[in-house]
Amino acid sequence: MTQAVLRVVLVVLVVALALWPVLGSAKADTLKVVPVGRAVGIKLFSDGVVVVGTSEISTQNGAVNPAKDCGLREGDIITHINSTEVDTIEEVSALLQELEGETMSIRAIRNEEQVQLTAQAVLCSADGEYKLGAWIRDSMAGIGTVTFYCPQTGTFGALGHGINDVDTALLMPLESGSILPATVSGVDKGQCGTPGQLRGIFEADVTLGELDDNTSCGIYGTMTDTSWFSGQAVEVASRDEVKAGKATILSNISGNQVEEYEIEILKVYPDSQDGGRDYLIHVTDPRLLDKTGGIVQGMSGSPILQNGKIIGAVTHVMVDDPTSGYGIYIGDMLQAAG
């Protein structure tokens, strides 16, 4: 590895994607979960609407930017207009038309703290609608991989990292969400400087599970249809059992077939606090290298196995070397599951 700074990206493809207590007080190395490795569609609806930018509005009196003027910033999460809770773009637009430019209060979350702002929407001369000048987002969708499933509780975990807004890079606040059946239809191979990606379709009207949490260590929820996730439960490795050396990952890179591929763990970072980068990994399996070039977007969440135990999940790919990336320790995912 060169001394140059290597760029990494989360390997979930975004299109705009109390387990520890539940399982009792057993130690990590006595727990058992089913490693999955299946690609799924992911839909997430935000708790509030996320401001991803502002822009000027053309009016009869010239161009103005009410959102910027009132103090709204990129990354703010608007939760209320006056006393009305808002979770969708449609709800915000309807309220602006109803208020017809009257002074209104905006309640938002900024850096996990509540802020109160005062604004007035303006009448857009282009389409005759009242607008605030804020670009907002209320949902995201994509493809990712389920890491584990606990048959006893119905709990699942996926991705190994959170779903972030593509414009602000902030964790999307979860109002509701689900995972859906997906079929991988193709792969864009990764190349140096250009991460590859899985291409696929998912059944938007069929739900496999409901999302409960979107955290920095992954997304978690409860299965509603377990027929897609059959498999043999394996033990959860303790952190000190994980060693540099040979390991495997389970991944779904074609159709809906999960296969096991060989990798090498180059380095284990003890008690890493660096956002899902507990292991430095390198793909060695010639089949995976031939089909994908290494790690590609959409493989995020692929479970990592070593010595018959689940040790974590793939989370990142190095942009300058798609054969290498990072993984998160499984214990951190289980703890994040609540």
Secondary structure, DSSP 8 states (H G I E B T S, - for coil): --SS---EEE--EE----HHHHT-S--GGG-EEEE---EEEEEEEEEEEEEEEE--EEETTEEE-HHHHHT--TT-EEEEETTEE--SHHHHHHHHHHHTT--EEEEEEETTEEEEEEE--EE-TTTS-EE-SEEEEEEEEEEEEEEEE-TTT-EEEESSS--B-TTT--B--EEEEEEEEEEEEEEE--BTTB--EEEEEE-TT--SEEEEEEETTEEEEEES-GGG-----EEB--GGG--SEEEEEEEEEEBTEEEEEEEEEEEE-TT--SSS-SEEEEE--HHHHHHHSS--BT-TT-EEEETTEEEEEEEEEETTEEEEEEEEEHHHHHHHT-
